Amino acid sequence: MIKPQPYRWTFGTLVLIALAAVAGYLRLPSFAVTLALIAVIAILLTYDEWTVYLKQRAAKPKHEPPTTIPDFPAQTKRPNR
């Protein structure tokens, strides 16, 4: 199973949003719209990564204490032979 990496997806999505904002500021509308549409898709994929990550994290088995060892009879010294 592939390990989900939501932090990388979040960082990548934020980078795409920043690039779309810079393209909009520089008055490059075609680049801004294209990057914004890609960012919307990345947001959906990031949401999916986070849901998978949280489900897997919740499904991990909890630590169970080891079984208790029954009490052994008291140890006594062996008689000298």
N, C-alpha and C positions, 0 to 999 in steps of 0.2 A: 504494500500500500504506500502511496506517495504521501509524504508528510506535508501537511498544509503549512504555508508560510504567509500568514496574513500581514505580517509587518512589512515584508517586501512589497506585497501588493499595495498596501496603504502608501508606502513611500513612492512607488511608481505612479500611483494615481495622483498624488499631490504634485509630482513633477510635471505630469501631463497638464494638470490644471494651471500650474504656474506658467508653463510654456504657452498655453492658450491665452492666458492673461497678458503675457508679454507681446504675443502676436497681435492681440487686440489693441494694446497700447501703441504699437508701432504702425497701426492702421494697415494691417495685412489681413483683410477679412476672410479670404479663402483659407488661409492657414489657421486662423483663429477658430473658424467654424469646424474645420476638419479635426483639429486637436480637441475641441470641445466635445464633438460627437464621440471621438475615441475615449475621452475622459469619462463620458457617461457610461460607455460600455465597461470601462475599467472599474467604475464605481460599483456596477452590478456584480462583476467578478470578484471584487474585493469583499462585498457583502457575503457572497457565497463562501469565500475562503474563511471569513470570520465565523460563519455559522458552522462549517465543517470543523474548524479548529475547536470551537467551544463544545460541540457535541462530543468530539473525541476526548477532549479534556475531562468532560463530565463522566464519560464512560470508563475511564481508567479505574481499575479495581482499587478500592481503598485498602490501606495497610491494615491487616488483621493481626492482632497479637498472636504470638506462637501459642500452641496448645500448652496447657500446664502439665508439668511432669508430676506424676503421683509421688506422694511422700514415700521415701524408702525407709525401711526399718533402721533404727539407730545402729551405727557400726560400732562394734566392740573389738577390743584387742584380742588377737588370737592367743591362746595360752602357749607358754613356752614349752617346747617338747624336749 
